[in-house]
Amino acid sequence: MKNLMVRTHTFTMITSRVVVMVLFAALVSAAPFHAALPLTAPNLGTADRFAVLGGPAVTLTDSIISGNVGVYTGGAITLTRSTITGSTDLHADGAYADFLTAYAALAAEPCGTYLTGTLAGVTLPPGVYCFAAAATLTGQLTLDGQGDPNAVWIFKIGTGGTGALTGTGFSVVMAGNGNPCNVYWWVAQAATLTASNFQGTILAGAAITVTGGTFNGDALAKAAVTLTGVELASCGSEGFPVPPIQNNYGSIKVTGGGQIPVPDPNSMGRATFGFNAQPDKKGGAKGNFNYVNHFTGLHVNGTVNYIAVITADPDGSPKTVLFSGTWDGGSFLVTVEDHGERGIADEFGVIVTMATGELSEVTSQRVISNGNIQFHK
């Protein structure tokens, strides 16, 4: 009997362990198991066919677009000394609707990591990154795919409800097999890039304004898209990717003054301006800018804090210089060209943004009168 009792006890213990293991396996297989899944790219639908898609308007000046450009019915596409290698669509209502769907889906995407600062010198692996409010970016951001060409990055600016994206001298660099076609920038409000080498697709809740630099990806906006002196290549286009612009021209000082026609190049209204801008010894810029639009009454009197050469002539000399700064009511961005000592064909353009992030004036680059622009070495 002793041996029987021992065997029975042993059998009972083994049976109990087996039952526990079976029950555990059943629970694991029956209960939902949330393993970490790779982040997937958002579905843009037919909006993915467009390099530039602006609801009411797309305005291109001195720009090259590799890809298609569209607006919804009733919108306008305006080109000044610009080239579009793809097609133009004045009735891109379906693509615009798909963009709005993708925009709403990205708005609901949970944040993985919250960011602050300019992102200069930062390296980020794939993931969802958020700014609770506005993002002001500069310097170089590196996106490391860690060997995965399908890695996805999603940046969300203004997840708290409001917030604009502002990039000045901002460069996005891909590393570790990262693909700029898998980078997405969702913005609650407007997106403004100046003299930047940008990568990724912007989905903006307001306008997109890009001045100078390069753009690998798509610019999709609920409001207007304005590109000046930009080379933009959509994913899959013949011009993709655009190599980054290197500023090899050194420092430069610019001065000027005169008047331009407003609101349009052939209008009788006038705006007057005067400025000086140059690099400072701390790596920034200094100078002053005064602008009066006598047609609208807008008066800007501010301080310069950034300057860069954004295009050059074939001989390597500067062609277009951009400078920007702030005033009591917001910020300004100016592009100028010096076409010789006679000053009869010099050009001036200005973008004025209010402190709220709303565009107050977008005046394309145009020939000045009663004045000139001068570049000083």
C-alpha positions in Angstrom: 0.0 0.0 0.0 2.8 2.4 0.7 4.1 2.1 -2.9 0.6 2.6 -4.2 0.1 5.7 -2.1 3.4 7.1 -3.3 2.6 6.5 -6.9 -0.9 7.9 -6.5 0.5 11.1 -4.9 3.2 11.4 -7.6 0.6 11.0 -10.3 -1.6 13.6 -8.7 1.2 16.2 -8.6 2.2 15.6 -12.2 -1.5 15.8 -13.3 -1.9 19.1 -11.4 1.1 20.6 -13.1 -0.1 19.5 -16.5 -3.5 21.0 -15.9 -1.9 24.3 -14.8 0.3 24.4 -17.9 -2.7 23.7 -20.1 -4.8 26.3 -18.5 -2.0 28.9 -18.8 -1.5 28.1 -22.4 -5.3 28.5 -23.0 -5.4 31.8 -21.2 -2.4 33.1 -23.3 -4.0 32.1 -26.5 -7.5 33.3 -25.6 -6.6 36.7 -24.1 -5.5 39.5 -26.4 -1.8 39.9 -26.4 -0.6 43.4 -27.4 2.8 42.9 -28.8 4.7 45.8 -30.2 3.9 46.2 -33.9 5.9 48.1 -36.5 4.6 51.6 -37.2 2.8 51.7 -40.6 2.7 54.7 -42.9 -0.6 56.5 -43.1 -2.9 56.0 -46.1 -3.0 59.2 -48.2 -5.3 57.7 -50.8 -5.2 59.6 -54.1 -3.5 62.6 -52.4 -0.3 60.5 -52.6 -0.3 61.3 -56.3 0.5 65.0 -55.7 3.7 66.7 -54.9 1.9 69.9 -54.0 -1.8 70.0 -53.0 -3.3 73.3 -51.7 -7.0 73.8 -51.2 -7.7 77.2 -52.6 -4.3 78.1 -54.2 -0.8 77.0 -55.1 1.7 79.8 -55.9 5.1 78.9 -57.3 7.8 81.5 -57.9 11.3 80.6 -59.1 10.7 77.0 -58.1 11.0 73.5 -59.7 8.4 70.9 -58.8 9.0 67.2 -59.7 5.5 65.8 -59.5 1.9 66.8 -59.9 0.3 70.0 -58.5 -3.4 70.4 -57.7 -6.1 72.5 -56.0 -9.8 71.8 -55.4 -12.4 73.2 -57.9 -12.4 77.0 -57.9 -8.8 77.1 -56.7 -5.9 78.6 -58.7 -2.4 77.5 -59.6 0.0 80.5 -60.3 3.5 80.0 -61.8 6.2 82.7 -62.1 9.4 81.5 -63.6 8.7 78.0 -62.3 8.6 74.5 -63.8 6.3 71.6 -63.0 7.4 68.3 -64.5 4.1 66.5 -63.8 0.6 67.6 -64.4 -1.7 70.3 -63.0 -5.2 69.6 -61.7 -7.7 72.4 -61.0 -10.3 69.8 -59.9 -8.4 67.7 -57.4 -11.5 67.4 -55.2 -11.1 63.6 -54.6 -7.4 63.9 -53.7 -8.2 66.8 -51.3 -10.9 64.8 -49.6 -8.5 61.9 -49.2 -6.0 64.3 -47.7 -8.6 65.5 -45.2 -9.2 61.9 -44.2 -5.5 61.2 -43.8 -5.2 64.4 -41.8 -7.9 63.4 -39.4 -6.5 59.9 -39.0 -3.0 61.2 -38.1 -4.6 63.6 -35.6 -5.9 60.6 -33.7 -2.5 58.7 -33.8 -1.3 58.3 -30.2 1.9 60.1 -29.3 4.9 58.0 -28.4 7.4 60.6 -27.2 6.9 64.4 -26.6 9.7 66.7 -27.9 10.8 70.2 -27.1 13.6 72.4 -28.4 15.0 73.0 -31.9 16.0 69.4 -32.6 19.5 70.6 -33.7 22.0 67.8 -33.3 19.3 65.2 -32.4 19.1 61.7 -33.8 15.8 59.9 -33.6 14.8 56.2 -34.3 11.4 55.4 -35.9 8.4 56.4 -33.9 5.6 58.9 -33.2 7.0 62.2 -31.9 4.8 65.1 -30.7 5.1 68.8 -29.8 2.2 69.9 -27.6 2.3 73.4 -29.1 4.3 75.1 -31.8 7.7 73.8 -33.0 10.6 76.1 -34.0 13.3 74.0 -35.6 16.8 74.7 -36.8 20.1 72.9 -37.3 20.3 69.2 -38.3 17.9 66.5 -37.4 19.0 62.9 -38.2 16.5 60.2 -38.6 18.1 56.7 -38.2 16.2 53.8 -39.7 18.4 51.3 -38.0 18.8 49.2 -41.1 15.0 49.1 -41.9 14.1 50.8 -45.2 10.4 50.5 -44.2 10.9 52.4 -40.9 8.3 55.1 -40.3 8.5 58.5 -38.5 5.4 60.6 -37.6 5.8 64.0 -36.2 2.8 65.9 -34.8 3.0 69.6 -34.0 0.3 71.2 -32.0 -1.3 68.2 -30.3 -2.7 70.5 -27.7 -5.0 72.0 -30.3 -2.9 74.8 -31.7 0.7 75.0 -33.0 2.6 75.9 -36.1 5.8 74.4 -37.6 8.6 76.9 -38.3 11.9 75.8 -39.7 14.8 78.1 -40.4 18.1 76.7 -41.7 16.6 73.3 -40.7 18.0 70.1 -42.3 16.6 66.6 -42.1 19.2 63.9 -42.8 18.3 60.2 -43.3 20.6 57.5 -41.9 20.5 53.7 -41.4 18.5 53.1 -44.7 15.8 55.5 -43.6 13.5 56.6 -46.4 12.2 60.2 -46.6 9.0 58.8 -48.2 8.2 57.3 -44.8 8.4 60.6 -42.8 5.2 62.5 -42.1 4.7 65.9 -40.4 1.2 66.6 -39.2 0.7 70.2 -38.2 -2.3 71.7 -36.4 -1.8 75.1 -38.1 0.6 76.6 -40.6 4.0 75.3 -41.7 6.7 77.7 -42.7 10.2 76.6 -43.9 13.0 79.0 -44.7 16.4 78.1 -46.3 15.9 74.5 -45.2 16.8 71.1 -46.6 13.6 69.3 -45.7 12.5 65.6 -46.0 9.1 64.1 -45.5 5.4 64.9 -46.3 3.7 67.8 -44.6 0.0 67.6 -43.8 -0.9 71.1 -42.6 -4.1 72.4 -41.0 -3.5 75.8 -42.5 -1.1 77.2 -45.1 2.4 75.9 -46.2 5.0 78.5 -47.0 8.5 77.4 -48.2 11.2 79.9 -49.2 14.6 78.7 -50.5 16.1 75.3 -50.0 15.1 71.8 -51.0 12.1 69.6 -50.2 12.0 65.8 -50.7 8.4 64.8 -50.2 4.9 66.3 -50.6 3.3 69.5 -49.4 -0.4 69.0 -48.6 -2.4 71.8 -47.0 -5.9 72.7 -46.1 -5.1 76.3 -47.1 -2.8 77.8 -49.7 0.7 76.5 -50.6 3.3 79.1 -51.5 6.8 78.1 -52.7 9.5 80.6 -53.6 13.0 79.6 -54.8 12.4 75.9 -53.9 13.3 72.7 -55.5 10.7 70.1 -54.5 10.6 66.4 -55.6 7.7 64.1 -54.8 8.5 60.5 -53.9 8.7 58.4 -57.0 9.2 61.4 -59.3 12.1 61.6 -61.8 13.8 64.4 -59.8 13.7 62.5 -56.5 15.7 62.9 -54.3 16.9 66.5 -54.5 20.4 66.9 -53.2 20.7 69.4 -50.3 21.9 72.9 -51.0 25.2 73.7 -49.5 25.9 77.4 -48.7 29.5 77.8 -50.0 29.3 81.6 -50.6 30.4 82.7 -47.1 28.9 85.7 -45.4 27.3 88.6 -47.2 25.8 92.0 -46.4 22.8 93.4 -48.2 21.3 96.8 -48.2 18.5 98.3 -50.2 15.4 100.5 -50.5 12.7 101.5 -53.0 9.1 100.6 -53.9 7.1 97.8 -55.4 3.6 97.6 -56.9 1.0 96.0 -54.7 -1.1 94.0 -54.3 -0.2 92.6 -57.7 2.8 93.2 -60.0 0.7 95.3 -62.4 -1.3 97.2 -59.7 -1.1 101.0 -59.1 -0.8 100.6 -55.4 2.7 101.0 -53.8 4.7 99.7 -50.9 8.0 101.2 -49.8 10.8 99.6 -48.0 14.4 100.0 -46.6 16.7 97.6 -45.0 20.2 96.5 -44.0 21.1 92.9 -43.1 24.4 91.1 -42.4 25.8 88.2 -40.4 27.0 89.0 -36.8 30.0 87.6 -35.0 27.9 85.1 -33.0 26.8 83.1 -36.0 23.4 84.9 -36.3 22.5 88.1 -38.1 21.7 91.7 -37.4 20.1 94.6 -39.2 16.8 96.5 -39.6 13.8 96.2 -41.9 11.1 98.8 -42.5 8.2 98.2 -44.8 5.0 100.1 -45.4 2.2 98.8 -47.6 0.4 102.0 -48.6 -2.5 100.0 -50.1 -3.4 98.0 -47.0 -1.8 100.2 -44.3 0.5 97.4 -43.0 3.6 98.8 -41.3 6.5 96.5 -40.3 9.5 97.9 -38.4 11.7 95.1 -37.1 15.0 93.5 -36.4 16.9 91.0 -38.6 18.0 87.7 -37.0 18.7 85.4 -39.9 20.4 85.8 -43.4 21.4 83.3 -46.1 22.3 83.0 -49.7 19.7 80.7 -51.2 20.6 80.7 -54.9 23.7 81.5 -56.9 24.5 82.5 -60.5 26.5 80.1 -62.8 29.7 81.9 -61.8 29.1 81.1 -58.1 28.2 84.7 -57.1 25.1 85.2 -55.0 21.8 85.6 -56.9 19.1 85.5 -54.2 19.6 86.5 -50.6 17.0 85.7 -47.9 16.8 87.5 -44.5 14.2 87.2 -41.8 13.4 88.6 -38.4 10.7 89.8 -36.0 8.7 92.9 -35.3 6.1 93.8 -32.6 3.3 92.2 -34.6 5.0 89.0 -35.6 7.7 88.0 -38.1 8.9 88.8 -41.6 10.8 87.1 -44.4 12.4 88.9 -47.3 14.0 87.7 -50.5 16.1 90.1 -52.7 18.1 89.9 -55.9 20.8 92.3 -57.1 20.9 92.5 -61.0 23.7 95.0 -61.3 24.8 98.4 -60.4 22.2 100.2 -62.5 19.5 98.7 -60.3 16.9 98.7 -63.0 15.9 95.0 -62.6 16.6 94.4 -58.9 13.8 92.4 -57.1 12.2 92.3 -53.7 9.6 90.0 -52.1 8.2 89.8 -48.6 6.1 87.5 -46.4 4.7 88.9 -43.2 3.3 86.6 -40.5 1.3 87.8 -37.5 2.1 86.6 -33.9 -1.0 84.4 -34.1 0.6 82.4 -37.0 -1.7 83.8 -39.6 -0.2 85.2 -42.8 -0.8 88.9 -43.1 0.9 89.5 -46.5 2.5 87.3 -49.2 4.1 89.5 -51.9 5.9 87.6 -54.5 9.4 88.8 -55.6 9.0 91.6 -58.1 11.0 94.4 -59.8 11.5 97.5 -57.7 11.5 101.1 -58.7 13.0 104.3 -57.3 15.7 102.4 -55.6 18.0 99.4 -55.7 19.5 96.3 -53.9 23.2 96.0 -53.2 25.2 93.0 -52.2 28.4 93.8 -50.3 31.3 91.3 -49.7 
